Amino acid sequence: MKESSTRSNWQNQMCKNTYQLMAWTGAWLCTTALVTFGSKYLWDYQASYSIVAISLNIIVGFGMIRANIRHLDGADELMKKVQFDAMGIALVVGVVFGLSYEQLHQIQLISIQPEISDLVMLIAITYMSTIIYGHRKYS
Amino acid sequence: MKNRLKVLRAERDWTQADLAKALDVSRQTINAIEKGKFDPSLPLAFKAARLFNMAIEEIFKDQ
């Protein structure tokens, strides 16, 4: 059986799911940028344009979520385990440390105002680190 | 869980990629199963048994 140069149906489907996830994620990033920078530089915070932009951002966001679910559904069991472990750890770290960071500001131990972007970065870094760890663990 | 996947694969001169393609999983999954780092699910174990035309117990041994 020397046919590893051709891909199986599952591998083809996984490639397709991955490209679709990339496309939807890219589209969501573009609409997020449109909301942020369009308001400031294009339509000077006019409410009607902002509402359209944020609605588009949310719709594309749902598309990205569906693409993510489809990607996970198509993954094999080891890939699913690595992904779910990473998501679980990222969620817990985000909630625990995110709340603690917010509380540090509330109890006036720090003067820096926590931003939502700080939480997003924390979750993203935790998720990526756990994915890398998971892949190394099973290699 | 110990298994004989590597031996059975070698007997048929298959690469890990060949076996992965036959079982519709990634090569990394086959590698992890062969090294005992990951236990396959029951459907995957049955699939492997059908592929090698053997009983599951002949391929996978509970430690």
N, CA and C atoms of all chains as a GROMACS GRO file, in nm:
protein
  606
    1MET      N    1   0.086  -0.121   0.000
    1MET     CA    2   0.000   0.000   0.000
    1MET      C    3   0.088   0.124   0.000
    2LYS      N    4   0.143   0.161  -0.114
    2LYS     CA    5   0.228   0.279  -0.123
    2LYS      C    6   0.149   0.392  -0.188
    3GLU      N    7   0.037   0.435  -0.123
    3GLU     CA    8  -0.047   0.536  -0.185
    3GLU      C    9  -0.055   0.661  -0.098
    4SER      N   10   0.044   0.679  -0.009
    4SER     CA   11   0.033   0.791   0.083
    4SER      C   12   0.049   0.924   0.012
    5SER      N   13   0.091   0.923  -0.117
    5SER     CA   14   0.102   1.050  -0.187
    5SER      C   15  -0.036   1.106  -0.221
    6THR      N   16  -0.136   1.023  -0.237
    6THR     CA   17  -0.272   1.072  -0.261
    6THR      C   18  -0.344   1.077  -0.127
    7ARG      N   19  -0.434   1.178  -0.116
    7ARG     CA   20  -0.501   1.197   0.013
    7ARG      C   21  -0.631   1.119   0.019
    8SER      N   22  -0.669   1.081   0.141
    8SER     CA   23  -0.797   1.013   0.160
    8SER      C   24  -0.908   1.118   0.160
    9ASN      N   25  -1.033   1.069   0.155
    9ASN     CA   26  -1.148   1.160   0.159
    9ASN      C   27  -1.147   1.242   0.286
   10TRP      N   28  -1.111   1.174   0.398
   10TRP     CA   29  -1.108   1.244   0.526
   10TRP      C   30  -1.006   1.357   0.523
   11GLN      N   31  -0.886   1.329   0.470
   11GLN     CA   32  -0.782   1.430   0.463
   11GLN      C   33  -0.824   1.547   0.374
   12ASN      N   34  -0.889   1.515   0.262
   12ASN     CA   35  -0.938   1.621   0.174
   12ASN      C   36  -1.041   1.708   0.245
   13GLN      N   37  -1.132   1.643   0.319
   13GLN     CA   38  -1.236   1.716   0.391
   13GLN      C   39  -1.173   1.804   0.500
   14MET      N   40  -1.072   1.750   0.568
   14MET     CA   41  -1.004   1.827   0.672
   14MET      C   42  -0.936   1.951   0.612
   15CYS      N   43  -0.873   1.934   0.497
   15CYS     CA   44  -0.810   2.048   0.429
   15CYS      C   45  -0.914   2.153   0.395
   16LYS      N   46  -1.028   2.105   0.343
   16LYS     CA   47  -1.136   2.197   0.304
   16LYS      C   48  -1.188   2.271   0.428
   17ASN      N   49  -1.208   2.196   0.538
   17ASN     CA   50  -1.257   2.259   0.662
   17ASN      C   51  -1.158   2.361   0.715
   18THR      N   52  -1.030   2.330   0.704
   18THR     CA   53  -0.926   2.421   0.754
   18THR      C   54  -0.924   2.549   0.671
   19TYR      N   55  -0.930   2.535   0.539
   19TYR     CA   56  -0.931   2.656   0.453
   19TYR      C   57  -1.056   2.740   0.479
   20GLN      N   58  -1.168   2.674   0.499
   20GLN     CA   59  -1.292   2.749   0.527
   20GLN      C   60  -1.281   2.824   0.660
   21LEU      N   61  -1.221   2.758   0.760
   21LEU     CA   62  -1.203   2.824   0.890
   21LEU      C   63  -1.111   2.944   0.875
   22MET      N   64  -1.004   2.928   0.797
   22MET     CA   65  -0.912   3.039   0.772
   22MET      C   66  -0.984   3.155   0.705
   23ALA      N   67  -1.067   3.122   0.606
   23ALA     CA   68  -1.140   3.226   0.531
   23ALA      C   69  -1.237   3.301   0.621
   24TRP      N   70  -1.315   3.228   0.700
   24TRP     CA   71  -1.412   3.293   0.789
   24TRP      C   72  -1.341   3.374   0.898
   25THR      N   73  -1.230   3.322   0.950
   25THR     CA   74  -1.154   3.395   1.053
   25THR      C   75  -1.096   3.524   0.994
   26GLY      N   76  -1.043   3.515   0.873
   26GLY     CA   77  -0.992   3.633   0.804
   26GLY      C   78  -1.102   3.735   0.780
   27ALA      N   79  -1.218   3.687   0.739
   27ALA     CA   80  -1.332   3.777   0.714
   27ALA      C   81  -1.376   3.845   0.844
   28TRP      N   82  -1.378   3.767   0.953
   28TRP     CA   83  -1.418   3.825   1.081
   28TRP      C   84  -1.318   3.932   1.127
   29LEU      N   85  -1.188   3.905   1.107
   29LEU     CA   86  -1.086   4.003   1.143
   29LEU      C   87  -1.104   4.131   1.062
   30CYS      N   88  -1.135   4.114   0.932
   30CYS     CA   89  -1.156   4.231   0.846
   30CYS      C   90  -1.276   4.313   0.892
   31THR      N   91  -1.386   4.245   0.927
   31THR     CA   92  -1.504   4.320   0.971
   31THR      C   93  -1.479   4.385   1.108
   32THR      N   94  -1.399   4.320   1.192
   32THR     CA   95  -1.363   4.381   1.321
   32THR      C   96  -1.283   4.508   1.298
   33ALA      N   97  -1.188   4.501   1.203
   33ALA     CA   98  -1.108   4.619   1.169
   33ALA      C   99  -1.197   4.728   1.110
   34LEU      N  100  -1.295   4.687   1.029
   34LEU     CA  101  -1.387   4.785   0.968
   34LEU      C  102  -1.465   4.860   1.076
   35VAL      N  103  -1.512   4.786   1.176
   35VAL     CA  104  -1.588   4.850   1.285
   35VAL      C  105  -1.499   4.950   1.358
   36THR      N  106  -1.377   4.906   1.391
   36THR     CA  107  -1.287   4.990   1.471
   36THR      C  108  -1.239   5.112   1.393
   37PHE      N  109  -1.184   5.086   1.274
   37PHE     CA  110  -1.120   5.195   1.200
   37PHE      C  111  -1.217   5.269   1.108
   38GLY      N  112  -1.321   5.198   1.065
   38GLY     CA  113  -1.421   5.264   0.980
   38GLY      C  114  -1.493   5.374   1.055
   39SER      N  115  -1.528   5.345   1.180
   39SER     CA  116  -1.597   5.444   1.262
   39SER      C  117  -1.512   5.570   1.276
   40LYS      N  118  -1.381   5.545   1.293
   40LYS     CA  119  -1.291   5.658   1.321
   40LYS      C  120  -1.252   5.734   1.195
   41TYR      N  121  -1.223   5.662   1.087
   41TYR     CA  122  -1.164   5.727   0.969
   41TYR      C  123  -1.258   5.738   0.850
   42LEU      N  124  -1.365   5.660   0.844
   42LEU     CA  125  -1.449   5.660   0.725
   42LEU      C  126  -1.581   5.735   0.745
   43TRP      N  127  -1.656   5.700   0.852
   43TRP     CA  128  -1.788   5.763   0.864
   43TRP      C  129  -1.806   5.842   0.994
   44ASP      N  130  -1.693   5.874   1.059
   44ASP     CA  131  -1.691   5.965   1.174
   44ASP      C  132  -1.799   5.931   1.278
   45TYR      N  133  -1.806   5.803   1.312
   45TYR     CA  134  -1.894   5.755   1.420
   45TYR      C  135  -2.043   5.776   1.394
   46GLN      N  136  -2.080   5.790   1.265
   46GLN     CA  137  -2.224   5.800   1.236
   46GLN      C  138  -2.291   5.669   1.273
   47ALA      N  139  -2.399   5.676   1.348
   47ALA     CA  140  -2.460   5.558   1.410
   47ALA      C  141  -2.508   5.456   1.307
   48SER      N  142  -2.569   5.502   1.198
   48SER     CA  143  -2.628   5.408   1.102
   48SER      C  144  -2.520   5.320   1.039
   49TYR      N  145  -2.408   5.383   1.000
   49TYR     CA  146  -2.298   5.305   0.940
   49TYR      C  147  -2.236   5.210   1.043
   50SER      N  148  -2.224   5.259   1.165
   50SER     CA  149  -2.166   5.177   1.271
   50SER      C  150  -2.253   5.055   1.299
   51ILE      N  151  -2.384   5.076   1.297
   51ILE     CA  152  -2.477   4.965   1.322
   51ILE      C  153  -2.464   4.860   1.212
   52VAL      N  154  -2.455   4.906   1.088
   52VAL     CA  155  -2.438   4.812   0.975
   52VAL      C  156  -2.307   4.735   0.990
   53ALA      N  157  -2.201   4.807   1.024
   53ALA     CA  158  -2.069   4.743   1.036
   53ALA      C  159  -2.068   4.640   1.149
   54ILE      N  160  -2.125   4.676   1.265
   54ILE     CA  161  -2.123   4.583   1.378
   54ILE      C  162  -2.214   4.462   1.350
   55SER      N  163  -2.324   4.486   1.278
   55SER     CA  164  -2.414   4.374   1.241
   55SER      C  165  -2.342   4.277   1.150
   56LEU      N  166  -2.268   4.333   1.054
   56LEU     CA  167  -2.190   4.249   0.962
   56LEU      C  168  -2.085   4.170   1.039
   57ASN      N  169  -2.022   4.237   1.137
   57ASN     CA  170  -1.920   4.172   1.220
   57ASN      C  171  -1.979   4.054   1.296
   58ILE      N  172  -2.099   4.072   1.350
   58ILE     CA  173  -2.164   3.966   1.427
   58ILE      C  174  -2.205   3.850   1.335
   59ILE      N  175  -2.259   3.882   1.218
   59ILE     CA  176  -2.301   3.777   1.123
   59ILE      C  177  -2.180   3.695   1.078
   60VAL      N  178  -2.073   3.764   1.044
   60VAL     CA  179  -1.950   3.693   1.002
   60VAL      C  180  -1.893   3.613   1.120
   61GLY      N  181  -1.909   3.669   1.241
   61GLY     CA  182  -1.864   3.598   1.362
   61GLY      C  183  -1.937   3.466   1.378
   62PHE      N  184  -2.068   3.465   1.352
   62PHE     CA  185  -2.144   3.339   1.358
   62PHE      C  186  -2.093   3.241   1.254
   63GLY      N  187  -2.060   3.294   1.135
   63GLY     CA  188  -2.005   3.208   1.030
   63GLY      C  189  -1.874   3.146   1.074
   64MET      N  190  -1.792   3.224   1.143
   64MET     CA  191  -1.664   3.174   1.193
   64MET      C  192  -1.685   3.066   1.298
   65ILE      N  193  -1.784   3.087   1.384
   65ILE     CA  194  -1.815   2.988   1.488
   65ILE      C  195  -1.858   2.856   1.422
   66ARG      N  196  -1.945   2.866   1.322
   66ARG     CA  197  -1.991   2.744   1.252
   66ARG      C  198  -1.875   2.674   1.182
   67ALA      N  199  -1.785   2.753   1.123
   67ALA     CA  200  -1.668   2.694   1.056
   67ALA      C  201  -1.578   2.624   1.158
   68ASN      N  202  -1.570   2.682   1.279
   68ASN     CA  203  -1.489   2.623   1.385
   68ASN      C  204  -1.549   2.490   1.429
   69ILE      N  205  -1.680   2.488   1.445
   69ILE     CA  206  -1.749   2.365   1.486
   69ILE      C  207  -1.731   2.256   1.380
   70ARG      N  208  -1.744   2.297   1.252
   70ARG     CA  209  -1.727   2.201   1.143
   70ARG      C  210  -1.584   2.146   1.142
   71HIS      N  211  -1.488   2.232   1.169
   71HIS     CA  212  -1.348   2.191   1.172
   71HIS      C  213  -1.324   2.090   1.284
   72LEU      N  214  -1.381   2.119   1.401
   72LEU     CA  215  -1.365   2.028   1.515
   72LEU      C  216  -1.435   1.895   1.489
   73ASP      N  217  -1.554   1.901   1.430
   73ASP     CA  218  -1.630   1.779   1.402
   73ASP      C  219  -1.554   1.687   1.308
   74GLY      N  220  -1.480   1.747   1.215
   74GLY     CA  221  -1.410   1.667   1.115
   74GLY      C  222  -1.274   1.616   1.161
   75ALA      N  223  -1.228   1.668   1.275
   75ALA     CA  224  -1.095   1.628   1.322
   75ALA      C  225  -1.097   1.484   1.374
   76ASP      N  226  -0.981   1.419   1.373
   76ASP     CA  227  -0.977   1.284   1.429
   76ASP      C  228  -0.969   1.293   1.582
   77GLU      N  229  -0.977   1.177   1.649
   77GLU     CA  230  -0.997   1.180   1.794
   77GLU      C  231  -0.880   1.238   1.871
   78LEU      N  232  -0.758   1.220   1.823
   78LEU     CA  233  -0.644   1.279   1.893
   78LEU      C  234  -0.645   1.431   1.877
   79MET      N  235  -0.673   1.477   1.757
   79MET     CA  236  -0.680   1.621   1.732
   79MET      C  237  -0.791   1.684   1.816
   80LYS      N  238  -0.903   1.614   1.827
   80LYS     CA  239  -1.014   1.665   1.910
   80LYS      C  240  -0.971   1.675   2.056
   81LYS      N  241  -0.901   1.573   2.106
   81LYS     CA  242  -0.858   1.573   2.245
   81LYS      C  243  -0.765   1.691   2.271
   82VAL      N  244  -0.668   1.712   2.181
   82VAL     CA  245  -0.574   1.822   2.198
   82VAL      C  246  -0.649   1.956   2.196
   83GLN      N  247  -0.742   1.970   2.102
   83GLN     CA  248  -0.818   2.095   2.090
   83GLN      C  249  -0.905   2.119   2.214
   84PHE      N  250  -0.978   2.017   2.258
   84PHE     CA  251  -1.068   2.035   2.372
   84PHE      C  252  -0.991   2.062   2.501
   85ASP      N  253  -0.877   1.994   2.518
   85ASP     CA  254  -0.793   2.021   2.635
   85ASP      C  255  -0.747   2.168   2.633
   86ALA      N  256  -0.704   2.214   2.516
   86ALA     CA  257  -0.656   2.352   2.504
   86ALA      C  258  -0.768   2.452   2.530
   87MET      N  259  -0.887   2.423   2.478
   87MET     CA  260  -1.001   2.514   2.498
   87MET      C  261  -1.040   2.519   2.645
   88GLY      N  262  -1.041   2.404   2.711
   88GLY     CA  263  -1.078   2.399   2.851
   88GLY      C  264  -0.982   2.479   2.938
   89ILE      N  265  -0.852   2.458   2.914
   89ILE     CA  266  -0.751   2.528   2.994
   89ILE      C  267  -0.755   2.678   2.965
   90ALA      N  268  -0.769   2.716   2.838
   90ALA     CA  269  -0.774   2.858   2.802
   90ALA      C  270  -0.896   2.925   2.866
   91LEU      N  271  -1.008   2.855   2.868
   91LEU     CA  272  -1.129   2.912   2.928
   91LEU      C  273  -1.110   2.935   3.078
   92VAL      N  274  -1.060   2.834   3.146
   92VAL     CA  275  -1.042   2.845   3.291
   92VAL      C  276  -0.940   2.954   3.325
   93VAL      N  277  -0.828   2.955   3.253
   93VAL     CA  278  -0.725   3.058   3.276
   93VAL      C  279  -0.784   3.196   3.250
   94GLY      N  280  -0.859   3.208   3.143
   94GLY     CA  281  -0.920   3.337   3.109
   94GLY      C  282  -1.014   3.386   3.217
   95VAL      N  283  -1.099   3.295   3.265
   95VAL     CA  284  -1.198   3.333   3.367
   95VAL      C  285  -1.128   3.366   3.500
   96VAL      N  286  -1.041   3.275   3.544
   96VAL     CA  287  -0.978   3.292   3.676
   96VAL      C  288  -0.886   3.415   3.677
   97PHE      N  289  -0.792   3.418   3.584
   97PHE     CA  290  -0.696   3.528   3.585
   97PHE      C  291  -0.756   3.658   3.535
   98GLY      N  292  -0.853   3.647   3.445
   98GLY     CA  293  -0.920   3.768   3.397
   98GLY      C  294  -0.996   3.836   3.508
   99LEU      N  295  -1.070   3.758   3.587
   99LEU     CA  296  -1.144   3.816   3.699
   99LEU      C  297  -1.049   3.871   3.805
  100SER      N  298  -0.942   3.797   3.832
  100SER     CA  299  -0.845   3.844   3.932
  100SER      C  300  -0.782   3.976   3.889
  101TYR      N  301  -0.750   3.985   3.760
  101TYR     CA  302  -0.690   4.108   3.706
  101TYR      C  303  -0.787   4.225   3.722
  102GLU      N  304  -0.916   4.199   3.694
  102GLU     CA  305  -1.017   4.303   3.709
  102GLU      C  306  -1.031   4.344   3.856
  103GLN      N  307  -1.026   4.244   3.944
  103GLN     CA  308  -1.041   4.272   4.087
  103GLN      C  309  -0.921   4.351   4.141
  104LEU      N  310  -0.802   4.326   4.086
  104LEU     CA  311  -0.684   4.402   4.130
  104LEU      C  312  -0.706   4.551   4.108
  105HIS      N  313  -0.773   4.582   3.998
  105HIS     CA  314  -0.802   4.723   3.970
  105HIS      C  315  -0.912   4.775   4.062
  106GLN      N  316  -1.014   4.691   4.084
  106GLN     CA  317  -1.126   4.734   4.169
  106GLN      C  318  -1.083   4.762   4.312
  107ILE      N  319  -0.991   4.678   4.364
  107ILE     CA  320  -0.946   4.695   4.503
  107ILE      C  321  -0.826   4.789   4.510
  108GLN      N  322  -0.799   4.852   4.395
  108GLN     CA  323  -0.698   4.959   4.385
  108GLN      C  324  -0.557   4.912   4.419
  109LEU      N  325  -0.528   4.787   4.382
  109LEU     CA  326  -0.390   4.740   4.395
  109LEU      C  327  -0.308   4.776   4.273
  110ILE      N  328  -0.376   4.794   4.159
  110ILE     CA  329  -0.310   4.841   4.038
  110ILE      C  330  -0.389   4.959   3.983
  111SER      N  331  -0.318   5.048   3.914
  111SER     CA  332  -0.386   5.165   3.859
  111SER      C  333  -0.425   5.146   3.712
  112ILE      N  334  -0.369   5.040   3.651
  112ILE     CA  335  -0.397   5.016   3.509
  112ILE      C  336  -0.541   4.967   3.495
  113GLN      N  337  -0.615   5.027   3.403
  113GLN     CA  338  -0.752   4.986   3.374
  113GLN      C  339  -0.748   4.862   3.287
  114PRO      N  340  -0.801   4.747   3.336
  114PRO     CA  341  -0.803   4.627   3.251
  114PRO      C  342  -0.888   4.647   3.127
  115GLU      N  343  -0.837   4.597   3.014
  115GLU     CA  344  -0.909   4.607   2.887
  115GLU      C  345  -0.949   4.467   2.842
  116ILE      N  346  -1.055   4.460   2.761
  116ILE     CA  347  -1.100   4.331   2.709
  116ILE      C  348  -0.992   4.268   2.622
  117SER      N  349  -0.912   4.352   2.557
  117SER     CA  350  -0.805   4.300   2.471
  117SER      C  351  -0.701   4.223   2.552
  118ASP      N  352  -0.682   4.263   2.678
  118ASP     CA  353  -0.588   4.190   2.765
  118ASP      C  354  -0.637   4.047   2.785
  119LEU      N  355  -0.768   4.033   2.808
  119LEU     CA  356  -0.828   3.901   2.829
  119LEU      C  357  -0.817   3.817   2.702
  120VAL      N  358  -0.845   3.880   2.588
  120VAL     CA  359  -0.838   3.808   2.459
  120VAL      C  360  -0.697   3.755   2.436
  121MET      N  361  -0.598   3.841   2.463
  121MET     CA  362  -0.458   3.799   2.442
  121MET      C  363  -0.421   3.686   2.538
  122LEU      N  364  -0.465   3.696   2.663
  122LEU     CA  365  -0.434   3.591   2.762
  122LEU      C  366  -0.492   3.458   2.716
  123ILE      N  367  -0.619   3.460   2.672
  123ILE     CA  368  -0.684   3.336   2.628
  123ILE      C  369  -0.613   3.282   2.504
  124ALA      N  370  -0.578   3.370   2.410
  124ALA     CA  371  -0.514   3.326   2.286
  124ALA      C  372  -0.377   3.264   2.313
  125ILE      N  373  -0.299   3.330   2.399
  125ILE     CA  374  -0.164   3.278   2.430
  125ILE      C  375  -0.174   3.145   2.504
  126THR      N  376  -0.267   3.136   2.598
  126THR     CA  377  -0.286   3.010   2.672
  126THR      C  378  -0.328   2.899   2.576
  127TYR      N  379  -0.422   2.930   2.487
  127TYR     CA  380  -0.473   2.831   2.391
  127TYR      C  381  -0.360   2.781   2.301
  128MET      N  382  -0.283   2.874   2.244
  128MET     CA  383  -0.175   2.835   2.151
  128MET      C  384  -0.068   2.754   2.224
  129SER      N  385  -0.034   2.796   2.346
  129SER     CA  386   0.068   2.723   2.423
  129SER      C  387   0.022   2.581   2.454
  130THR      N  388  -0.105   2.568   2.489
  130THR     CA  389  -0.158   2.435   2.523
  130THR      C  390  -0.168   2.346   2.400
  131ILE      N  391  -0.199   2.404   2.286
  131ILE     CA  392  -0.203   2.327   2.160
  131ILE      C  393  -0.063   2.273   2.130
  132ILE      N  394   0.038   2.360   2.142
  132ILE     CA  395   0.176   2.318   2.114
  132ILE      C  396   0.217   2.208   2.211
  133TYR      N  397   0.184   2.228   2.339
  133TYR     CA  398   0.217   2.126   2.440
  133TYR      C  399   0.149   1.994   2.408
  134GLY      N  400   0.022   2.000   2.368
  134GLY     CA  401  -0.054   1.879   2.336
  134GLY      C  402   0.007   1.804   2.219
  135HIS      N  403   0.045   1.877   2.114
  135HIS     CA  404   0.106   1.812   1.998
  135HIS      C  405   0.238   1.747   2.034
  136ARG      N  406   0.316   1.813   2.118
  136ARG     CA  407   0.446   1.757   2.158
  136ARG      C  408   0.426   1.635   2.249
  137LYS      N  409   0.324   1.641   2.332
  137LYS     CA  410   0.298   1.530   2.426
  137LYS      C  411   0.269   1.401   2.351
  138TYR      N  412   0.198   1.412   2.241
  138TYR     CA  413   0.155   1.291   2.169
  138TYR      C  414   0.242   1.259   2.048
  139SER      N  415   0.351   1.333   2.030
  139SER     CA  416   0.437   1.303   1.914
  139SER      C  417   0.545   1.201   1.949
  140MET      N  418  -0.221   0.143   2.681
  140MET     CA  419  -0.263   0.013   2.629
  140MET      C  420  -0.162  -0.035   2.524
  141LYS      N  421  -0.116  -0.159   2.545
  141LYS     CA  422  -0.020  -0.213   2.448
  141LYS      C  423  -0.094  -0.253   2.321
  142ASN      N  424  -0.024  -0.246   2.210
  142ASN     CA  425  -0.087  -0.287   2.085
  142ASN      C  426   0.018  -0.338   1.988
  143ARG      N  427  -0.030  -0.405   1.885
  143ARG     CA  428   0.060  -0.466   1.786
  143ARG      C  429   0.051  -0.394   1.652
  144LEU      N  430   0.005  -0.271   1.654
  144LEU     CA  431  -0.015  -0.198   1.529
  144LEU      C  432   0.114  -0.188   1.448
  145LYS      N  433   0.222  -0.158   1.517
  145LYS     CA  434   0.349  -0.138   1.446
  145LYS      C  435   0.394  -0.268   1.378
  146VAL      N  436   0.376  -0.377   1.451
  146VAL     CA  437   0.417  -0.508   1.396
  146VAL      C  438   0.330  -0.543   1.276
  147LEU      N  439   0.200  -0.527   1.294
  147LEU     CA  440   0.106  -0.560   1.185
  147LEU      C  441   0.130  -0.471   1.063
  148ARG      N  442   0.160  -0.347   1.089
  148ARG     CA  443   0.189  -0.252   0.980
  148ARG      C  444   0.315  -0.294   0.906
  149ALA      N  445   0.418  -0.330   0.984
  149ALA     CA  446   0.547  -0.369   0.925
  149ALA      C  447   0.533  -0.497   0.841
  150GLU      N  448   0.448  -0.589   0.888
  150GLU     CA  449   0.427  -0.715   0.814
  150GLU      C  450   0.371  -0.688   0.675
  151ARG      N  451   0.296  -0.581   0.664
  151ARG     CA  452   0.234  -0.547   0.535
  151ARG      C  453   0.312  -0.438   0.460
  152ASP      N  454   0.426  -0.400   0.516
  152ASP     CA  455   0.511  -0.297   0.456
  152ASP      C  456   0.435  -0.165   0.435
  153TRP      N  457   0.358  -0.128   0.534
  153TRP     CA  458   0.284  -0.001   0.528
  153TRP      C  459   0.358   0.104   0.610
  154THR      N  460   0.351   0.227   0.564
  154THR     CA  461   0.403   0.338   0.646
  154THR      C  462   0.291   0.382   0.741
  155GLN      N  463   0.329   0.467   0.835
  155GLN     CA  464   0.227   0.522   0.927
  155GLN      C  465   0.124   0.602   0.847
  156ALA      N  466   0.173   0.671   0.743
  156ALA     CA  467   0.082   0.750   0.660
  156ALA      C  468  -0.019   0.661   0.587
  157ASP      N  469   0.029   0.545   0.542
  157ASP     CA  470  -0.061   0.450   0.475
  157ASP      C  471  -0.170   0.404   0.570
  158LEU      N  472  -0.129   0.367   0.691
  158LEU     CA  473  -0.226   0.318   0.789
  158LEU      C  474  -0.322   0.430   0.829
  159ALA      N  475  -0.269   0.551   0.844
  159ALA     CA  476  -0.353   0.666   0.879
  159ALA      C  477  -0.459   0.690   0.772
  160LYS      N  478  -0.417   0.679   0.648
  160LYS     CA  479  -0.511   0.700   0.536
  160LYS      C  480  -0.618   0.592   0.536
  161ALA      N  481  -0.578   0.470   0.565
  161ALA     CA  482  -0.674   0.360   0.565
  161ALA      C  483  -0.776   0.372   0.679
  162LEU      N  484  -0.733   0.430   0.791
  162LEU     CA  485  -0.821   0.441   0.907
  162LEU      C  486  -0.885   0.580   0.919
  163ASP      N  487  -0.855   0.669   0.823
  163ASP     CA  488  -0.914   0.805   0.826
  163ASP      C  489  -0.878   0.883   0.952
  164VAL      N  490  -0.752   0.873   0.989
  164VAL     CA  491  -0.700   0.953   1.101
  164VAL      C  492  -0.569   1.016   1.056
  165SER      N  493  -0.513   1.101   1.140
  165SER     CA  494  -0.386   1.165   1.105
  165SER      C  495  -0.270   1.070   1.136
  166ARG      N  496  -0.158   1.095   1.071
  166ARG     CA  497  -0.038   1.013   1.097
  166ARG      C  498   0.005   1.028   1.243
  167GLN      N  499  -0.015   1.145   1.298
  167GLN     CA  500   0.021   1.170   1.439
  167GLN      C  501  -0.059   1.079   1.532
  168THR      N  502  -0.185   1.054   1.498
  168THR     CA  503  -0.268   0.965   1.580
  168THR      C  504  -0.213   0.823   1.576
  169ILE      N  505  -0.176   0.776   1.459
  169ILE     CA  506  -0.119   0.641   1.447
  169ILE      C  507   0.010   0.633   1.528
  170ASN      N  508   0.094   0.735   1.517
  170ASN     CA  509   0.220   0.738   1.590
  170ASN      C  510   0.196   0.733   1.741
  171ALA      N  511   0.099   0.812   1.788
  171ALA     CA  512   0.068   0.817   1.932
  171ALA      C  513   0.013   0.683   1.982
  172ILE      N  514  -0.070   0.618   1.900
  172ILE     CA  515  -0.127   0.488   1.939
  172ILE      C  516  -0.016   0.384   1.946
  173GLU      N  517   0.071   0.381   1.844
  173GLU     CA  518   0.179   0.282   1.841
  173GLU      C  519   0.273   0.297   1.960
  174LYS      N  520   0.295   0.420   2.001
  174LYS     CA  521   0.386   0.443   2.114
  174LYS      C  522   0.315   0.426   2.248
  175GLY      N  523   0.186   0.398   2.245
  175GLY     CA  524   0.112   0.379   2.370
  175GLY      C  525   0.078   0.508   2.442
  176LYS      N  526   0.094   0.622   2.373
  176LYS     CA  527   0.067   0.751   2.436
  176LYS      C  528  -0.081   0.787   2.427
  177PHE      N  529  -0.154   0.721   2.339
  177PHE     CA  530  -0.295   0.754   2.318
  177PHE      C  531  -0.371   0.626   2.292
  178ASP      N  532  -0.484   0.610   2.362
  178ASP     CA  533  -0.567   0.491   2.339
  178ASP      C  534  -0.677   0.524   2.238
  179PRO      N  535  -0.694   0.442   2.136
  179PRO     CA  536  -0.797   0.470   2.036
  179PRO      C  537  -0.936   0.449   2.094
  180SER      N  538  -1.033   0.514   2.032
  180SER     CA  539  -1.172   0.492   2.071
  180SER      C  540  -1.216   0.355   2.021
  181LEU      N  541  -1.331   0.310   2.069
  181LEU     CA  542  -1.382   0.179   2.028
  181LEU      C  543  -1.409   0.172   1.878
  182PRO      N  544  -1.475   0.272   1.819
  182PRO     CA  545  -1.495   0.267   1.674
  182PRO      C  546  -1.364   0.258   1.595
  183LEU      N  547  -1.261   0.330   1.639
  183LEU     CA  548  -1.133   0.325   1.569
  183LEU      C  549  -1.068   0.189   1.588
  184ALA      N  550  -1.080   0.133   1.707
  184ALA     CA  551  -1.023   0.000   1.733
  184ALA      C  552  -1.093  -0.105   1.646
  185PHE      N  553  -1.225  -0.093   1.633
  185PHE     CA  554  -1.300  -0.186   1.548
  185PHE      C  555  -1.259  -0.170   1.402
  186LYS      N  556  -1.237  -0.046   1.362
  186LYS     CA  557  -1.196  -0.017   1.225
  186LYS      C  558  -1.061  -0.083   1.195
  187ALA      N  559  -0.968  -0.072   1.293
  187ALA     CA  560  -0.836  -0.133   1.277
  187ALA      C  561  -0.850  -0.285   1.270
  188ALA      N  562  -0.937  -0.341   1.353
  188ALA     CA  563  -0.957  -0.486   1.353
  188ALA      C  564  -1.012  -0.532   1.218
  189ARG      N  565  -1.106  -0.456   1.163
  189ARG     CA  566  -1.162  -0.492   1.031
  189ARG      C  567  -1.054  -0.481   0.923
  190LEU      N  568  -0.970  -0.380   0.934
  190LEU     CA  569  -0.864  -0.358   0.834
  190LEU      C  570  -0.766  -0.473   0.832
  191PHE      N  571  -0.727  -0.519   0.952
  191PHE     CA  572  -0.629  -0.627   0.962
  191PHE      C  573  -0.695  -0.765   0.965
  192ASN      N  574  -0.828  -0.766   0.962
  192ASN     CA  575  -0.904  -0.891   0.964
  192ASN      C  576  -0.868  -0.977   1.086
  193MET      N  577  -0.867  -0.908   1.200
  193MET     CA  578  -0.834  -0.976   1.325
  193MET      C  579  -0.932  -0.930   1.432
  194ALA      N  580  -0.936  -1.003   1.544
  194ALA     CA  581  -1.018  -0.961   1.658
  194ALA      C  582  -0.947  -0.844   1.728
  195ILE      N  583  -1.026  -0.759   1.793
  195ILE     CA  584  -0.967  -0.644   1.862
  195ILE      C  585  -0.864  -0.687   1.966
  196GLU      N  586  -0.896  -0.796   2.037
  196GLU     CA  587  -0.806  -0.844   2.143
  196GLU      C  588  -0.673  -0.893   2.087
  197GLU      N  589  -0.670  -0.927   1.959
  197GLU     CA  590  -0.544  -0.971   1.900
  197GLU      C  591  -0.454  -0.852   1.866
  198ILE      N  592  -0.512  -0.735   1.860
  198ILE     CA  593  -0.435  -0.614   1.825
  198ILE      C  594  -0.404  -0.532   1.950
  199PHE      N  595  -0.504  -0.516   2.036
  199PHE     CA  596  -0.489  -0.431   2.156
  199PHE      C  597  -0.495  -0.517   2.281
  200LYS      N  598  -0.399  -0.493   2.370
  200LYS     CA  599  -0.394  -0.570   2.494
  200LYS      C  600  -0.409  -0.475   2.613
  201ASP      N  601  -0.506  -0.504   2.701
  201ASP     CA  602  -0.525  -0.423   2.820
  201ASP      C  603  -0.411  -0.449   2.916
  202GLN      N  604  -0.351  -0.343   2.970
  202GLN     CA  605  -0.237  -0.361   3.063
  202GLN      C  606  -0.281  -0.401   3.201
   0.00000   0.00000   0.00000
